[in-house]
Amino acid sequence: MLGFITGLLLGGTLGAAVMALCNAAKSADEEMETKIK
């Protein structure tokens, strides 16, 4: 049970970090596209 809770916390934290990275990459990609045009 403790491992499950630890995994849930770690997974949630990692998931949030990955989502933040994806959002940052997306906005940077959009900025690059506007600069090229």
Order of alpha helices (4+ residues) and beta strands (2+ residues): alpha
